[in-house]
């Protein structure tokens, strides 16, 4: 699938490494057209600070982004105050959210085929008096969907989560038949739509050690997980589990799987990040748009030093482009 796509790239927290990672992309040879959604003044100042010879070009919907060496297309968002690398400024919080809104609304309008997000700083946004729990929930509200699913992926492994940022003591109560059903259906459907996998094979982890060991180590598998998975299998979903998480992440199981569904954040993500930190991508499933992100934070200590690694951003862009092309193929009835 070689059809061109245009991706919006939000530059994230102005004081973090996001702006300079965006600048590093100027003129690189890639299949995807990129439009940085950010303050042009911020990007120009950071380029000057780091002595990066980048020409910024204003972009309008309907245009092809600049792909000449040293050039970068920018959809300007106003409201960013002067920002020093590494120095957070709560007055920039609304600007950061405005970049996300602009990119998401552009995707919904068809101006972009997907969006990629550089990291934001949740703490400083909340310090500004704005309730914000993260990109995922913010985009969920803009897109007006009931449920979204977090999935992290490398070239070799995809891990989706039933629950995300919850205290461990609250996880069991959150794993209801309704939530598990919704999450699994979204994962299955989006593997088809955005990854071109016709019949996804999904491994499902149990919640308890040894997947409950027949009820001796917990009954969530017997009372909630197994009955829900059986109902979904009757709908045609290819699900294996619940499996003990300590043996699920081995070649014996993974070699025949398209994704793993973990019950909670630290059950699945440590394995994935050990396997591919710095080249993993965060994907939001359940949205009507393509959204990927880097697997790291704002790295304030690296901002402005020139030592920030764009590896995860490259992966996020490549995956977003692949997802956008798969969706276009699915909508046109084409197959790989």
Secondary structure as UniProt FT lines:
FT   STRAND          6..10
FT   TURN            14..15
FT   HELIX           18..24
FT   TURN            25..27
FT   STRAND          33..38
FT   HELIX           40..49
FT   TURN            50..51
FT   STRAND          55..58
FT   TURN            61..62
FT   TURN            69..70
FT   STRAND          71..76
FT   TURN            85..86
FT   HELIX           90..92
FT   HELIX           93..109
FT   STRAND          114..117
FT   HELIX           122..127
FT   TURN            128..129
FT   HELIX           135..143
FT   STRAND          149..153
FT   STRAND          158..161
FT   HELIX           168..174
FT   HELIX           177..195
FT   TURN            198..199
FT   STRAND          201..205
FT   HELIX           209..215
FT   TURN            216..217
FT   HELIX           221..225
FT   HELIX           226..234
FT   TURN            235..236
FT   STRAND          238..243
FT   HELIX           245..248
FT   HELIX           251..254
FT   TURN            255..256
FT   STRAND          259..262
FT   HELIX           265..276
FT   TURN            277..278
FT   STRAND          281..285
FT   STRAND          291..294
FT   TURN            300..306
FT   HELIX           311..332
//
